[in-house]
Amino acid sequence: MRFPFPASPRHLARITLVALACAVTVAGCGRVPNPLLARQQAPAVPAARPIDQLRAAAQASPDDRFAQARLADAAEAAGLHAEASAALQRVIDLDGSTPERLVRLGTMHLRAGNLAAAEAAFSGARAIAPRHAGAHAGLALTFDMLGDTARAQEAYRQARIVAPNDWTIRSNQAVSLLLAKRLPEAERTLAPAEREADAPQRARHNLALILAARGEHARVVRLLRRDSAATDAEALALEFKNFAEWLSTASEAEASALLLQPATLRAIPREGGAGN
């Protein structure tokens, strides 16, 4: 996803709800002269991509739910979320709805930016399984993207009743409150990450961002030192401070884009219980 805000790549790599940056090194290839290259070559015929073959199979057999499911899997893996959701919808039409299918469909719609369809899918999952953590968590993210903080927080509350030990849901709720400028509530939501040994780094870093927004520099540094060397923690704390300052002036649309990063969407529980 291309970010619509002026955060630096270093900032984005550090903030938990932002897609993690990857350092990629491309090495040059030494080449030995090939005498065959001097001959005129016939134009190469591009090999058919696997997804093209799956797409053709799905089009040839529109009533084959297995062909549609394979296309949904491949399109999702390729980042073709609109195509993936259409294929999964055909599976549902042919074989019926389950909470897991609807949560997955809602996540695809979120990725594609189709918020109304995402809300419908997650709501459908909740109607079938009222205690499905993924249905509530997906609805919470959808309401956040719609700018409805009150409904988002209620959905997070319901998700945490079902999955009280799910750090991802707790962390997303806190970031939602941060983006709504409700800093004391955001801090209270993630405060256990400062003292509980089983808290993941993701939760600690989100708490550090909230504390940075509240001007608690010393606490930010102490928290970051649990995962970084002292000098790195100081530098990282400054980055968090700068990012928090940007958030304080960002528009709602720009800030809410943080909630739709791949790491967040992957963490929506597809099963009825807690996610990891």
For each residue, the residues with C-beta under 8 A, 3 or more apart:
1: 19 257 260 261 262
2:
3: 7 12 18 257
4: 253 254 257
5: 246 250 254 255 257
6: 246
7: 3 11 12 18 243 246
8: 11 12
9: 12 13 21
10: 13 14 21 239
11: 7 8 14 15 18 239 242 243 246
12: 3 7 8 9 15 18 19 21
13: 9 10 18 20 21
14: 10 11 18 205 236 239 240 243
15: 11 12 18 205 206 209 240 243 258
16: 171 201 202 203 205 206 209 263
17: 171 172 175 206 258 259 261 263 264
18: 3 7 11 12 13 14 15 258 261
19: 1 12 261 262 263
20: 13 263
21: 9 10 12 13
22:
23:
24:
25:
26:
27:
28:
29:
30:
31: 34
32:
33: 37
34: 31 37
35: 38
36: 39
37: 33 34 41
38: 35
39: 36
40:
41: 37 44
42:
43:
44: 41
45:
46:
47:
48: 52 53
49: 52 53
50: 53 54 74
51: 54 55 71 74 75 78 80
52: 48 49 55 56
53: 48 49 50 56 57
54: 50 51 57 58 67 70 71 74
55: 51 52 58 59 71
56: 52 53 59 60
57: 53 54 60 61 64 67 70 71
58: 54 55 61 62 64 67 68 70 71 87 90
59: 55 56 62
60: 56 57 67
61: 57 58 64 67
62: 58 59 68 90
63: 94
64: 57 58 61 67 68
65: 68 69 90 91 94 95
66: 69 70
67: 54 57 58 60 61 64 70 71
68: 58 62 64 65 71 72 87 88 90 91 94
69: 65 66 72 73 87 88 91
70: 54 57 58 66 67 73 74
71: 51 54 55 57 58 67 68 74 75 83 84 87
72: 68 69 75 76 84 85 87 88 91
73: 69 70 76 77 84
74: 50 51 54 70 71 77 78
75: 51 71 72 78 80 81 83 84 87
76: 72 73 79 80 81 84 108
77: 73 74
78: 51 74 75
79: 76 111
80: 51 75 76 83 84
81: 75 76 84 85 108 109 111 112
82: 85 86 112 114
83: 71 75 80 86 87
84: 71 72 73 75 76 80 81 87 88 108
85: 72 81 82 88 89 105 108 109 112 114 117
86: 82 83 89 90
87: 58 68 69 71 72 75 83 84 90 91
88: 68 69 72 84 85 91 92 101 104 105 108
89: 85 86 92 93 105
90: 58 62 65 68 86 87 93 94
91: 65 68 69 72 87 88 94 95 101
92: 88 89 95 96 97 101 102 105
93: 89 90
94: 63 65 68 90 91
95: 65 91 92
96: 92
97: 92 101 102 124 128
98: 101 102 128
99: 102 103 125 128 129 132 134 135 272
100: 103 104 125 134 270 271
101: 88 91 92 97 98 104 105
102: 92 97 98 99 105 106 121 122 124 125 128 135
103: 99 100 106 107 121 122 125 132 134 135 138 268 269 270
104: 88 100 101 107 108 270
105: 85 88 89 92 101 102 108 109 121
106: 102 103 109 110 117 118 119 120 121 122 125 135 138 142
107: 103 104 110 111 118 138 265 268
108: 76 81 84 85 88 104 105 111 112
109: 81 85 105 106 112 114 115 117 118 121
110: 106 107 113 114 115 118 138 141 142 145 260 265
111: 79 81 107 108 260 265
112: 81 82 85 108 109
113: 110
114: 82 85 109 110 117 118
115: 109 110 118 119 142 145 146
116: 119 120
117: 85 106 109 114 120 121
118: 106 107 109 110 114 115 121 122 138 142
119: 106 115 116 122 123 139 142 143 146
120: 106 116 117 123 124
121: 102 103 105 106 109 117 118 124 125 138
122: 102 103 106 118 119 125 126 135 136 138 139 142
123: 119 120 126 127 135 139
124: 97 102 120 121 127 128
125: 99 100 102 103 106 121 122 128 129 132 134 135 138
126: 122 123 129 130 132 135 136 139
127: 123 124 130
128: 97 98 99 102 124 125 132
129: 99 125 126 132 135 272
130: 126 127
131: 162 272
132: 99 103 125 126 128 129 135 136 162 269 272
133: 136 137 159 162 163 166 169 269 271 272 273 274 275
134: 99 100 103 125 137 138 268 269 270 271 272 275
135: 99 102 103 106 122 123 125 126 129 132 138 139
136: 122 126 132 133 139 140 155 156 158 159 162
137: 133 134 140 141 155 156 159 168 169 172 268 269 275
138: 103 106 107 110 118 121 122 125 134 135 141 142 268
139: 119 122 123 126 135 136 142 143 151 152 155
140: 136 137 143 144 152 153 155 156 159 169 172 173 176
141: 110 137 138 144 145 152 172 259 260 264 265 268
142: 106 110 115 118 119 122 138 139 145 146
143: 119 139 140 146 148 149 151 152 155
144: 140 141 147 148 149 152 176 179 256 259
145: 110 115 141 142 256 259 260
146: 115 119 142 143
147: 144 252 256
148: 143 144 151 152
149: 143 144 152 153 176 177 180 182
150: 153 154
151: 139 143 148 154 155
152: 139 140 141 143 144 148 149 155 156 176
153: 140 149 150 156 157 173 176 177
154: 150 151 157 158
155: 136 137 139 140 143 151 152 158 159
156: 136 137 140 152 153 159 160 169 172 173 176
157: 153 154 160 161 173
158: 136 154 155 161 162
159: 133 136 137 140 155 156 162 163 166 169
160: 156 157 163 164 166 169 170 173
161: 157 158 164
162: 131 132 133 136 158 159 272 273 274
163: 133 159 160 166 169 269 273 274 275
164: 160 161 274
165: 274
166: 133 159 160 163 169 170 269 274 275
167: 170 171 193 199 200 202 203
168: 137 171 172 202 264 267 275 276
169: 133 137 140 156 159 160 163 166 172 173 274 275
170: 160 166 167 173 174 189 190 203
171: 16 17 167 168 174 175 190 193 202 203 206
172: 17 137 140 141 156 168 169 175 176 259 264 267
173: 140 153 156 157 160 169 170 176 177 189
174: 170 171 177 178 186 187 189 190 206 207 210
175: 17 171 172 178 179 186 206 209 258 259
176: 140 144 149 152 153 156 172 173 179 180 259
177: 149 153 173 174 180 182 183 185 186 189
178: 174 175 181 182 183 186 209 210 213 247
179: 144 175 176 247 252 255 256 258 259
180: 149 176 177
181: 178 248
182: 149 177 178 185 186
183: 177 178 186 187 210 213 214
184: 187 188
185: 177 182 188 189
186: 174 175 177 178 182 183 189 190 210
187: 174 183 184 190 191 207 210 211 214
188: 184 185 191
189: 170 173 174 177 185 186
190: 170 171 174 186 187 193 194 203 206 207 210
191: 187 188 194 195 207
192: 195 196 199
193: 167 171 190 196 199 203 204 206 207
194: 190 191 199 204 207 219 223
195: 191 192
196: 192 193 199
197:
198:
199: 167 192 193 194 196 203 204
200: 167 203 204
201: 16 204 205 227
202: 16 167 168 171 205 206 263
203: 16 167 170 171 190 193 199 200 206 207
204: 193 194 199 200 201 207 208 223 224 226 227
205: 14 15 16 201 202 208 209 224 227
206: 15 16 17 171 174 175 190 193 202 203 209 210
207: 174 187 190 191 193 194 203 204 210 211 223
208: 204 205 211 212 220 223 224 237 240
209: 15 16 175 178 205 206 212 213 240 243 244
210: 174 178 183 186 187 190 206 207 213 214
211: 187 207 208 214 216 219 220 223
212: 208 209 215 216 217 220 237 240 241 243 244
213: 178 183 209 210 244 247 248
214: 183 187 210 211
215: 212
216: 211 212 219 220
217: 212 220 221 237 241
218: 221 222
219: 194 211 216 222 223
220: 208 211 212 216 217 223 224 237 240 241
221: 217 218 224 225 233 234 237
222: 218 219 225 226
223: 194 204 207 208 211 219 220 226
224: 204 205 208 220 221 227 228 232 233 236 237 240
225: 221 222 228 229 230 233
226: 204 222 223
227: 201 204 205 224
228: 224 225 232 233 236
229: 225 232 233
230: 225 233 234
231: 234 235
232: 224 228 229 235 236
233: 221 224 225 228 229 230 236 237
234: 221 230 231 237 238
235: 231 232 238 239
236: 14 224 228 232 233 239 240
237: 208 212 217 220 221 224 233 234 240 241
238: 234 235 241 242
239: 10 11 14 235 236 242 243
240: 14 15 208 209 212 220 224 236 237 243 244
241: 212 217 220 237 238 244 245
242: 11 238 239 245 246
243: 7 11 14 15 209 212 239 240 246 247
244: 209 212 213 240 241 247 248
245: 241 242 248 249
246: 5 6 7 11 242 243 249 250
247: 178 179 213 243 244 250 255
248: 181 213 244 245
249: 245 246
250: 5 246 247 254 255
251: 254 255
252: 147 179 255 256
253: 4 256 257
254: 4 5 250 251 257
255: 5 179 247 250 251 252 258
256: 144 145 147 179 252 253 259 260
257: 1 3 4 5 253 254 260
258: 15 17 18 175 179 255 261
259: 17 141 144 145 172 175 176 179 256 264
260: 1 110 111 141 145 256 257 264 265
261: 1 17 18 19 258 264 265
262: 1 19 265 266
263: 16 17 19 20 202 266 267
264: 17 141 168 172 259 260 261 267 268
265: 107 110 111 141 260 261 262 268
266: 262 263
267: 168 172 263 264 275 276
268: 103 107 134 137 138 141 264 265 275
269: 103 132 133 134 137 163 166 272 273 274 275
270: 100 103 104 134
271: 100 133 134 275
272: 99 129 131 132 133 134 162 269
273: 133 162 163 269
274: 133 162 163 164 165 166 169 269
275: 133 134 137 163 166 168 169 267 268 269 271
276: 168 267
